[in-house]
């Protein structure tokens, strides 16, 4: 185990220091219980484990389970009354924390710690600590398997296969090294599961196993709806008007990937893309991953927020740790302002999430390139946009005439229409003030109208669709102009 941020002491020291409550959030219950048992034994304390199905059972000295203590309230009453200095691991207790009586019983045990010496360990895949218990609680995290342990697991899987099949696993040494390295950031059961997929498929570990292993890893890391793996990354050929961003990224690609010859360069940290809605900020984030040749992970900051104190910060911490485990990669946070906007009713959660994100941005060492997008600069806290948070702040403006021509060509070609059949200059002139998204929707609308008429989409269909549209630059003229005025002199044009 390793300590959670802010609590660097080893587990044995925490138990010896007589902490009333420990919160251990992990998906590896067996591994965590084994480690807790070792720590309790090292400090000379009895060790009990409780589950709602079996009740309370002492495990350091084999004893039958106390089935009369299956009820969550009953076991807490028993601990409070017993007066025995011991470690009690309560597995999956979090569903019962909605009951104020049980929360009070937990607090009673914590308050009487000097008399009883009972340490309660709240153990589960998530451990939301009620505010009443925070002053008495220390958080602790089970360390993920290091390289040596991951290698041992892969070797164990190979021995399992050999014993079952009567043969020997063939292993490409380089592929084995990459497999072990790429499984960083996963739990021991997850490492074992992916290793079995790689080995049991054909009794070998080869370069061909690596893409499937990485895809499985991405799926495992996308938990809680906070982090997702974005399969489709765009090529810059599919974007228009972003040549400046393309050149900027191309210059930094070798440093991000740690390629030979770039050892003395600082890895790029990230960019903030601000601009008018529908002008391609999200597409630019996808294109960045495609140009850099690394996986793209999308983070939903809104999904981080949780009603329990400390849970939002834990979710953010886990998502960022997962992103680091995927490095080198691009981490994309869309509509950043919505995830960090302060709300008087959230009890300071947004501020704490912002603080966690800023700390990570300042201290991270992994090659995670952050691409954040925002529509409303006024919604971003000053400390997030000050110099040094991002390598650069780019502005994605409404496309000019030449860019609009290229956008029309891209969307026509994507739908099987030959751009040479259209007067792109006339379409660009008619679409003054349109965003890329609005141009795309005009192409879509034109095809619908042509289909209804039983005709091929033509110039007039597109012109009619454009004339029927009131772009955002007209509907929200004041806000769009204010944003463009703010960006002049403060940001770098993306084109």
RODO-2510 file (C-alpha; in nm, 4 decimals, decimal comma):
residues 495
     n   res          X          Y          Z
     1     x     0,0000     0,0000     0,0000
     2     x     0,0983     0,3562    -0,0475
     3     x    -0,0339     0,6557     0,1297
     4     x    -0,2897     0,8810    -0,0212
     5     x    -0,1827     1,2385    -0,0954
     6     x    -0,1322     1,4189     0,2316
     7     x    -0,0785     1,0953     0,4286
     8     x     0,2663     0,9568     0,3445
     9     x     0,2970     0,7293     0,6478
    10     x     0,3077     0,3513     0,5911
    11     x    -0,0006     0,1591     0,6974
    12     x     0,1680     0,0125     1,0037
    13     x     0,2511     0,3615     1,1274
    14     x    -0,1086     0,4751     1,0835
    15     x    -0,2315     0,1815     1,2898
    16     x     0,0346     0,2342     1,5537
    17     x    -0,0572     0,6039     1,5650
    18     x    -0,4101     0,4969     1,6638
    19     x    -0,6141     0,6520     1,3843
    20     x    -0,9858     0,5930     1,4620
    21     x    -1,1073     0,5482     1,1006
    22     x    -0,9274     0,4507     0,7813
    23     x    -1,0923     0,4896     0,4393
    24     x    -0,9494     0,2511     0,1807
    25     x    -1,0972     0,2837    -0,1682
    26     x    -0,9936    -0,0066    -0,3912
    27     x    -1,1339    -0,2655    -0,6287
    28     x    -0,8904    -0,5260    -0,4970
    29     x    -1,0625    -0,6397    -0,1782
    30     x    -0,8608    -0,9586    -0,1264
    31     x    -0,5291    -0,7859    -0,1806
    32     x    -0,6300    -0,5007     0,0508
    33     x    -0,7465    -0,7388     0,3276
    34     x    -0,4209    -0,9318     0,3026
    35     x    -0,2221    -0,6093     0,3389
    36     x    -0,4381    -0,4915     0,6313
    37     x    -0,3864    -0,8282     0,8009
    38     x    -0,0096    -0,7965     0,7611
    39     x    -0,0132    -0,4459     0,9073
    40     x    -0,2353    -0,5447     1,2025
    41     x    -0,0079    -0,8376     1,2782
    42     x     0,2998    -0,6161     1,2595
    43     x     0,1635    -0,3825     1,5280
    44     x     0,0230    -0,6648     1,7398
    45     x    -0,3497    -0,6017     1,6895
    46     x    -0,6308    -0,8536     1,6342
    47     x    -0,7853    -0,8304     1,2879
    48     x    -1,1577    -0,8687     1,2159
    49     x    -1,3419    -0,8622     0,8841
    50     x    -1,7127    -0,7834     0,8459
    51     x    -1,9431    -0,8406     0,5506
    52     x    -2,3194    -0,8074     0,5411
    53     x    -2,3446    -1,1686     0,4195
    54     x    -2,1241    -1,3425     0,6778
    55     x    -2,1157    -1,1065     0,9730
    56     x    -1,8044    -1,0412     1,1831
    57     x    -1,5112    -1,2828     1,1740
    58     x    -1,1694    -1,2736     1,3332
    59     x    -0,9130    -1,3787     1,0724
    60     x    -0,5739    -1,3534     1,2453
    61     x    -0,6920    -1,6318     1,4786
    62     x    -0,9303    -1,8635     1,2871
    63     x    -1,2740    -1,8348     1,4407
    64     x    -1,6261    -1,8948     1,3078
    65     x    -1,8142    -1,5925     1,1805
    66     x    -2,0488    -1,4133     1,4195
    67     x    -2,3606    -1,4324     1,2053
    68     x    -2,5635    -1,2471     1,4662
    69     x    -2,3556    -0,9431     1,3721
    70     x    -2,4510    -0,9268     1,0044
    71     x    -2,6642    -0,6159     1,0612
    72     x    -2,4550    -0,2984     1,0088
    73     x    -2,5956    -0,1356     1,3214
    74     x    -2,5453    -0,4490     1,5288
    75     x    -2,1771    -0,4848     1,4390
    76     x    -2,1079    -0,1195     1,5206
    77     x    -2,2867    -0,1612     1,8534
    78     x    -2,0758    -0,4711     1,9197
    79     x    -1,7494    -0,2879     1,8451
    80     x    -1,8525     0,0037     2,0644
    81     x    -1,9414    -0,2240     2,3555
    82     x    -1,6530    -0,4748     2,3287
    83     x    -1,3729    -0,2381     2,4315
    84     x    -1,1226    -0,4529     2,2389
    85     x    -0,8302    -0,2734     2,0782
    86     x    -0,8345    -0,4212     1,7282
    87     x    -0,8629    -0,3473     1,3571
    88     x    -1,2101    -0,3957     1,2073
    89     x    -1,2363    -0,4004     0,8263
    90     x    -1,5946    -0,3209     0,7207
    91     x    -1,6290    -0,4346     0,3584
    92     x    -1,8683    -0,2460     0,1298
    93     x    -2,0129    -0,0407     0,4128
    94     x    -2,0770     0,2635     0,1916
    95     x    -2,4411     0,1760     0,1008
    96     x    -2,5285     0,1974     0,4716
    97     x    -2,3880     0,5478     0,5209
    98     x    -2,7166     0,7076     0,4176
    99     x    -2,8584     0,6115     0,7574
   100     x    -2,7917     0,8854     1,0189
   101     x    -2,8084     0,6269     1,3019
   102     x    -2,5235     0,4224     1,1537
   103     x    -2,3206     0,7360     1,0863
   104     x    -2,3695     0,8308     1,4505
   105     x    -2,2636     0,4824     1,5648
   106     x    -1,9454     0,5159     1,3566
   107     x    -1,8819     0,8521     1,5179
   108     x    -1,9460     0,7048     1,8650
   109     x    -1,6768     0,4432     1,8046
   110     x    -1,4371     0,7113     1,6792
   111     x    -1,5076     0,9378     1,9789
   112     x    -1,4442     0,6524     2,2223
   113     x    -1,1202     0,5537     2,0509
   114     x    -0,9047     0,6477     2,3508
   115     x    -1,1068     0,4048     2,5613
   116     x    -1,1511     0,1175     2,3149
   117     x    -0,8649     0,1540     2,0643
   118     x    -1,0854     0,0116     1,7884
   119     x    -0,9766     0,1175     1,4377
   120     x    -1,2540     0,0966     1,1795
   121     x    -1,1469     0,0439     0,8182
   122     x    -1,4104     0,1412     0,5609
   123     x    -1,3136    -0,0734     0,2629
   124     x    -1,4825    -0,0704    -0,0778
   125     x    -1,4575     0,0269    -0,4413
   126     x    -1,5677     0,3710    -0,3263
   127     x    -1,5628     0,5128     0,0236
   128     x    -1,7647     0,8329     0,0612
   129     x    -1,6846     0,9665     0,4070
   130     x    -1,9717     1,1628     0,5643
   131     x    -1,8663     1,5106     0,6842
   132     x    -1,9268     1,4073     1,0468
   133     x    -1,6475     1,1492     1,0215
   134     x    -1,3905     1,3531     0,8284
   135     x    -1,2070     1,4853     1,1417
   136     x    -1,1428     1,1281     1,2569
   137     x    -1,0597     0,9720     0,9191
   138     x    -0,7365     0,9109     0,7300
   139     x    -0,7500     0,8020     0,3657
   140     x    -0,5243     0,5316     0,2331
   141     x    -0,4767     0,3876    -0,1154
   142     x    -0,3633     0,0442    -0,2207
   143     x    -0,0638     0,0808    -0,4493
   144     x    -0,1038    -0,0521    -0,8008
   145     x     0,1317    -0,3337    -0,9024
   146     x     0,4794    -0,2109    -0,9918
   147     x     0,6776    -0,3407    -1,2880
   148     x     0,8212    -0,6380    -1,0973
   149     x     0,4782    -0,7495    -0,9751
   150     x     0,3258    -0,7096    -1,3219
   151     x     0,6032    -0,9246    -1,4649
   152     x     0,5414    -1,1915    -1,1989
   153     x     0,1710    -1,1965    -1,2864
   154     x     0,2417    -1,2392    -1,6594
   155     x     0,4878    -1,5189    -1,5786
   156     x     0,2287    -1,6885    -1,3548
   157     x    -0,0234    -1,6764    -1,6388
   158     x     0,2345    -1,8308    -1,8726
   159     x     0,2951    -2,1133    -1,6237
   160     x    -0,0819    -2,1693    -1,5907
   161     x    -0,1134    -2,2021    -1,9680
   162     x     0,1874    -2,4358    -1,9878
   163     x     0,0512    -2,6600    -1,7097
   164     x    -0,2923    -2,6769    -1,8742
   165     x    -0,1706    -2,7285    -2,2335
   166     x     0,1488    -2,9227    -2,1727
   167     x     0,3577    -2,6822    -2,3762
   168     x     0,5581    -2,3669    -2,3341
   169     x     0,4552    -2,0099    -2,4035
   170     x     0,6484    -1,8469    -2,6846
   171     x     0,7462    -1,4913    -2,6008
   172     x     0,8996    -1,2177    -2,8117
   173     x     1,1293    -1,0464    -2,5541
   174     x     1,0521    -0,6972    -2,6837
   175     x     0,6776    -0,7648    -2,6929
   176     x     0,6915    -0,9012    -2,3372
   177     x     0,8704    -0,5867    -2,2165
   178     x     0,6108    -0,3644    -2,3855
   179     x     0,3211    -0,5695    -2,2484
   180     x     0,4507    -0,5424    -1,8917
   181     x     0,5158    -0,1678    -1,9337
   182     x     0,1786    -0,0973    -2,0955
   183     x    -0,0131    -0,2680    -1,8143
   184     x     0,0971     0,0021    -1,5697
   185     x    -0,1927     0,1737    -1,3939
   186     x    -0,4078    -0,1401    -1,3654
   187     x    -0,4965    -0,3479    -1,0616
   188     x    -0,3520    -0,6963    -1,0160
   189     x    -0,6723    -0,8761    -1,1313
   190     x    -0,6881    -0,6506    -1,4372
   191     x    -0,3248    -0,7219    -1,5240
   192     x    -0,3956    -1,0949    -1,4905
   193     x    -0,7092    -1,0734    -1,7076
   194     x    -0,5345    -0,8945    -1,9949
   195     x    -0,2297    -1,1215    -1,9699
   196     x    -0,4593    -1,4232    -2,0031
   197     x    -0,6199    -1,2754    -2,3143
   198     x    -0,2744    -1,2266    -2,4648
   199     x    -0,1378    -1,5709    -2,3716
   200     x    -0,4410    -1,7996    -2,4021
   201     x    -0,5204    -1,6774    -2,7527
   202     x    -0,2314    -1,8582    -2,9173
   203     x     0,0141    -1,9562    -2,6445
   204     x     0,2446    -1,6672    -2,7322
   205     x     0,3223    -1,3062    -2,6457
   206     x     0,3944    -1,1186    -2,9679
   207     x     0,3707    -0,7677    -3,1096
   208     x     0,0277    -0,8589    -3,2490
   209     x    -0,1069    -0,8926    -2,8924
   210     x    -0,0247    -0,5340    -2,7955
   211     x    -0,3079    -0,3402    -2,9695
   212     x    -0,5758    -0,5669    -2,8182
   213     x    -0,4111    -0,5428    -2,4761
   214     x    -0,4056    -0,1642    -2,4928
   215     x    -0,7688    -0,1506    -2,6067
   216     x    -0,8678    -0,3688    -2,3099
   217     x    -0,6709    -0,1415    -2,0797
   218     x    -0,8521     0,1668    -2,2107
   219     x    -1,1883     0,0051    -2,1387
   220     x    -1,0855    -0,0865    -1,7841
   221     x    -0,9651     0,2653    -1,7087
   222     x    -1,2855     0,4342    -1,8260
   223     x    -1,4642     0,4084    -1,4908
   224     x    -1,7298     0,6229    -1,3213
   225     x    -1,8112     0,7951    -1,6501
   226     x    -1,5307     1,0453    -1,5827
   227     x    -1,2786     0,9209    -1,8379
   228     x    -1,3474     0,7712    -2,1786
   229     x    -1,1328     0,6466    -2,4615
   230     x    -1,2056     0,8326    -2,7859
   231     x    -1,1577     0,5852    -3,0698
   232     x    -1,1862     0,8234    -3,3626
   233     x    -0,9153     1,0863    -3,3859
   234     x    -0,9294     1,3257    -3,6784
   235     x    -0,6538     1,3968    -3,9242
   236     x    -0,5573     1,7590    -3,9749
   237     x    -0,6519     1,7028    -4,3384
   238     x    -1,0126     1,6957    -4,2138
   239     x    -0,9774     2,0374    -4,0506
   240     x    -0,9627     2,3763    -4,2149
   241     x    -0,8107     2,6998    -4,0937
   242     x    -0,5920     2,5453    -3,8203
   243     x    -0,2510     2,5509    -3,9828
   244     x    -0,0979     2,7496    -3,6964
   245     x    -0,2007     2,4901    -3,4397
   246     x    -0,0798     2,2098    -3,6666
   247     x     0,2673     2,3646    -3,6983
   248     x     0,2835     2,4320    -3,3224
   249     x     0,2019     2,0691    -3,2401
   250     x     0,4346     1,9255    -3,5056
   251     x     0,7264     2,1156    -3,3525
   252     x     0,6593     1,9552    -3,0125
   253     x     0,5744     1,6004    -3,1140
   254     x     0,9226     1,4562    -3,0632
   255     x     0,9481     1,6085    -2,7139
   256     x     0,6119     1,4651    -2,6069
   257     x     0,7000     1,1182    -2,7304
   258     x     1,0526     1,1297    -2,5864
   259     x     1,2074     1,0502    -2,9218
   260     x     1,5809     1,0357    -2,9778
   261     x     1,7307     1,3795    -3,0219
   262     x     1,4650     1,5518    -2,8075
   263     x     1,6087     1,4543    -2,4691
   264     x     1,6901     1,8115    -2,3664
   265     x     1,3476     1,9507    -2,4528
   266     x     1,0735     1,9968    -2,1951
   267     x     0,7671     1,7897    -2,2877
   268     x     0,4760     2,0140    -2,3910
   269     x     0,2119     2,0440    -2,1197
   270     x    -0,1012     2,1549    -2,3008
   271     x    -0,3082     2,4166    -2,4787
   272     x    -0,6320     2,5994    -2,4094
   273     x    -0,8623     2,6437    -2,7090
   274     x    -1,1089     2,9311    -2,6733
   275     x    -1,3498     3,0300    -2,9434
   276     x    -1,6918     3,0693    -3,0922
   277     x    -1,9204     2,7688    -3,0567
   278     x    -1,9206     2,5355    -3,3550
   279     x    -1,5892     2,6541    -3,4968
   280     x    -1,4000     2,3284    -3,4470
   281     x    -1,2453     2,3295    -3,0993
   282     x    -1,3467     1,9675    -3,0336
   283     x    -1,2297     1,8651    -3,3800
   284     x    -0,8946     2,0340    -3,3082
   285     x    -0,8577     1,8284    -2,9873
   286     x    -0,9133     1,5076    -3,1837
   287     x    -0,6794     1,6228    -3,4579
   288     x    -0,4101     1,6965    -3,1980
   289     x    -0,4128     1,3338    -3,0847
   290     x    -0,4058     1,2174    -3,4450
   291     x    -0,1091     1,4386    -3,5344
   292     x     0,0842     1,3430    -3,2210
   293     x     0,0068     0,9760    -3,2781
   294     x    -0,1087     0,9058    -2,9223
   295     x    -0,4351     0,7878    -2,7611
   296     x    -0,7072     1,0439    -2,6907
   297     x    -0,8820     1,0381    -2,3541
   298     x    -1,1846     1,2553    -2,2884
   299     x    -1,2580     1,3717    -1,9332
   300     x    -1,6033     1,4828    -1,8210
   301     x    -1,5391     1,7171    -1,5284
   302     x    -1,9111     1,7329    -1,4583
   303     x    -1,9126     1,3590    -1,3806
   304     x    -1,6432     1,4155    -1,1167
   305     x    -1,8820     1,5939    -0,8819
   306     x    -2,0306     1,3869    -0,5993
   307     x    -2,2481     1,4720    -0,3000
   308     x    -2,0072     1,3147    -0,0486
   309     x    -1,7223     1,5198     0,0899
   310     x    -1,3934     1,4106    -0,0632
   311     x    -1,5452     1,1872    -0,3314
   312     x    -1,5199     1,4447    -0,6104
   313     x    -1,1509     1,4914    -0,5354
   314     x    -1,1012     1,1117    -0,5299
   315     x    -1,2700     1,0695    -0,8661
   316     x    -1,0578     1,3442    -1,0177
   317     x    -0,7432     1,1927    -0,8661
   318     x    -0,8266     0,8473    -1,0053
   319     x    -0,9063     0,9818    -1,3522
   320     x    -0,5832     1,1811    -1,3697
   321     x    -0,3852     0,8816    -1,2416
   322     x    -0,5461     0,6695    -1,5141
   323     x    -0,4499     0,9273    -1,7761
   324     x    -0,0917     0,9201    -1,6492
   325     x    -0,0970     0,5411    -1,6759
   326     x    -0,1832     0,5811    -2,0447
   327     x     0,0996     0,8257    -2,1175
   328     x     0,1966     0,9428    -2,3692
   329     x    -0,1566     1,0552    -2,4505
   330     x    -0,3790     1,3580    -2,5053
   331     x    -0,6252     1,4393    -2,2268
   332     x    -0,9190     1,6384    -2,3632
   333     x    -1,1439     1,8390    -2,1301
   334     x    -1,4341     1,9851    -2,3275
   335     x    -1,6190     2,2960    -2,2080
   336     x    -1,3784     2,3423    -1,9201
   337     x    -1,5711     2,6363    -1,7767
   338     x    -1,8694     2,4143    -1,6899
   339     x    -1,6596     2,1792    -1,4795
   340     x    -1,4917     2,4446    -1,2638
   341     x    -1,7698     2,7012    -1,2330
   342     x    -1,8274     2,7823    -0,8647
   343     x    -2,1745     2,7137    -0,7277
   344     x    -2,2845     2,8516    -0,3937
   345     x    -2,4875     2,5355    -0,3335
   346     x    -2,2075     2,2834    -0,3920
   347     x    -2,0295     2,3324    -0,0608
   348     x    -1,7030     2,4335    -0,2244
   349     x    -1,6745     2,1182    -0,4374
   350     x    -1,5994     2,3112    -0,7577
   351     x    -1,3199     2,5023    -0,5864
   352     x    -1,1662     2,1819    -0,4532
   353     x    -1,1886     2,0157    -0,7954
   354     x    -1,0252     2,3224    -0,9499
   355     x    -0,7523     2,3100    -0,6857
   356     x    -0,6873     1,9425    -0,7581
   357     x    -0,6693     2,0070    -1,1308
   358     x    -0,4318     2,3027    -1,0877
   359     x    -0,2044     2,1003    -0,8583
   360     x    -0,1887     1,8198    -1,1118
   361     x    -0,1188     2,0625    -1,3964
   362     x     0,1719     2,2095    -1,2006
   363     x     0,3232     1,8871    -1,0663
   364     x     0,2599     1,6143    -1,3241
   365     x     0,5617     1,4388    -1,4686
   366     x     0,3921     1,1947    -1,7041
   367     x     0,3726     1,2826    -2,0743
   368     x     0,0044     1,3748    -2,0699
   369     x    -0,0739     1,6584    -2,3096
   370     x    -0,3791     1,8531    -2,1917
   371     x    -0,6164     2,0030    -2,4497
   372     x    -0,8922     2,2055    -2,2853
   373     x    -1,1675     2,3836    -2,4741
   374     x    -1,3913     2,6674    -2,3571
   375     x    -1,6700     2,8744    -2,5107
   376     x    -1,7009     3,1353    -2,2357
   377     x    -1,3796     3,2929    -2,1084
   378     x    -1,5722     3,4752    -1,8358
   379     x    -1,6556     3,1387    -1,6812
   380     x    -1,2892     3,0465    -1,6309
   381     x    -1,1210     3,1363    -1,2992
   382     x    -0,8224     3,3732    -1,3420
   383     x    -0,5844     3,1252    -1,1789
   384     x    -0,6603     2,8748    -1,4556
   385     x    -0,5754     3,1016    -1,7490
   386     x    -0,2749     3,2827    -1,6078
   387     x     0,0573     3,2438    -1,7877
   388     x     0,2208     2,9095    -1,7216
   389     x    -0,0891     2,6958    -1,6735
   390     x    -0,0963     2,6160    -2,0468
   391     x     0,1860     2,6354    -2,2963
   392     x    -0,0354     2,8447    -2,5215
   393     x    -0,3895     2,9834    -2,5471
   394     x    -0,5300     2,9571    -2,9003
   395     x    -0,8369     3,1332    -3,0333
   396     x    -1,0653     2,9520    -3,2787
   397     x    -1,2432     3,2281    -3,4685
   398     x    -1,5228     3,2237    -3,7229
   399     x    -1,3782     3,0925    -4,0509
   400     x    -1,2766     3,3389    -4,3186
   401     x    -1,3851     3,3031    -4,6815
   402     x    -1,0994     3,0744    -4,7835
   403     x    -1,1531     2,8515    -4,4834
   404     x    -1,5268     2,8355    -4,5520
   405     x    -1,4525     2,7155    -4,9049
   406     x    -1,2403     2,4321    -4,7654
   407     x    -1,5056     2,3442    -4,5053
   408     x    -1,7704     2,3141    -4,7776
   409     x    -1,5364     2,0910    -4,9797
   410     x    -1,4671     1,8676    -4,6775
   411     x    -1,8338     1,8115    -4,5935
   412     x    -1,9449     1,7672    -4,9535
   413     x    -1,6703     1,5123    -5,0168
   414     x    -1,7497     1,3324    -4,6904
   415     x    -2,1067     1,2788    -4,8181
   416     x    -2,0066     1,1517    -5,1581
   417     x    -2,0562     1,4803    -5,3456
   418     x    -1,7931     1,6177    -5,5789
   419     x    -1,7001     1,9741    -5,4661
   420     x    -1,6077     2,0601    -5,8263
   421     x    -1,9787     2,0530    -5,9141
   422     x    -2,0404     2,3500    -5,6840
   423     x    -1,9456     2,7165    -5,6903
   424     x    -1,7569     2,7167    -5,3610
   425     x    -1,6778     3,0883    -5,3911
   426     x    -2,0478     3,1769    -5,4054
   427     x    -2,1224     2,9424    -5,1129
   428     x    -1,8396     3,0997    -4,9081
   429     x    -1,9763     3,4475    -4,9786
   430     x    -2,3316     3,3497    -4,8823
   431     x    -2,2097     3,1898    -4,5572
   432     x    -2,0358     3,4984    -4,4143
   433     x    -2,0500     3,4713    -4,0307
   434     x    -2,1233     3,0967    -4,0320
   435     x    -1,9311     2,8550    -3,8114
   436     x    -1,7994     2,5238    -3,9411
   437     x    -2,0798     2,3369    -3,7626
   438     x    -2,3422     2,5635    -3,9243
   439     x    -2,1915     2,5044    -4,2672
   440     x    -2,2055     2,1288    -4,2104
   441     x    -2,5712     2,1498    -4,1085
   442     x    -2,6470     2,3509    -4,4236
   443     x    -2,4990     2,0674    -4,6318
   444     x    -2,7095     1,8159    -4,4380
   445     x    -3,0272     2,0238    -4,4835
   446     x    -2,9600     2,0634    -4,8555
   447     x    -2,9341     1,6877    -4,9000
   448     x    -3,2641     1,6363    -4,7161
   449     x    -3,4371     1,8912    -4,9425
   450     x    -3,2895     1,7340    -5,2573
   451     x    -3,3954     1,3857    -5,1439
   452     x    -3,7510     1,5082    -5,0837
   453     x    -3,7555     1,6458    -5,4389
   454     x    -3,6069     1,3288    -5,5843
   455     x    -3,3102     1,5258    -5,7157
   456     x    -2,9347     1,5360    -5,6762
   457     x    -2,8148     1,7996    -5,4240
   458     x    -2,7114     2,1105    -5,6142
   459     x    -2,5978     2,4687    -5,5716
   460     x    -2,9498     2,6051    -5,5225
   461     x    -3,0250     2,3553    -5,2465
   462     x    -2,7202     2,4730    -5,0572
   463     x    -2,7935     2,8411    -5,1118
   464     x    -3,1519     2,7935    -4,9916
   465     x    -3,0295     2,6120    -4,6790
   466     x    -2,7843     2,8931    -4,6011
   467     x    -3,0447     3,1648    -4,6526
   468     x    -3,2845     2,9846    -4,4174
   469     x    -3,0259     2,9795    -4,1385
   470     x    -2,9599     3,2535    -3,8839
   471     x    -2,6060     3,1842    -3,7614
   472     x    -2,4962     3,2256    -3,4022
   473     x    -2,2937     3,5309    -3,5001
   474     x    -2,6266     3,7007    -3,5783
   475     x    -2,8415     3,5537    -3,3016
   476     x    -2,5827     3,6335    -3,0332
   477     x    -2,3944     3,9094    -3,2085
   478     x    -2,2978     4,1024    -2,8922
   479     x    -2,1545     3,8008    -2,7110
   480     x    -1,9644     3,6739    -3,0137
   481     x    -1,8161     4,0175    -3,0832
   482     x    -1,7205     4,0603    -2,7175
   483     x    -1,5378     3,7261    -2,7234
   484     x    -1,3547     3,8119    -3,0442
   485     x    -1,2572     4,1521    -2,9050
   486     x    -1,1222     3,9903    -2,5877
   487     x    -0,9135     3,7435    -2,7877
   488     x    -0,7309     4,0108    -2,9884
   489     x    -0,3847     4,0556    -2,8391
   490     x    -0,4464     3,7965    -2,5674
   491     x    -0,4451     3,4730    -2,7675
   492     x    -0,2733     3,3146    -3,0671
   493     x    -0,4894     3,2596    -3,3774
   494     x    -0,5360     2,8911    -3,4495
   495     x    -0,5063     2,9479    -3,8250
***
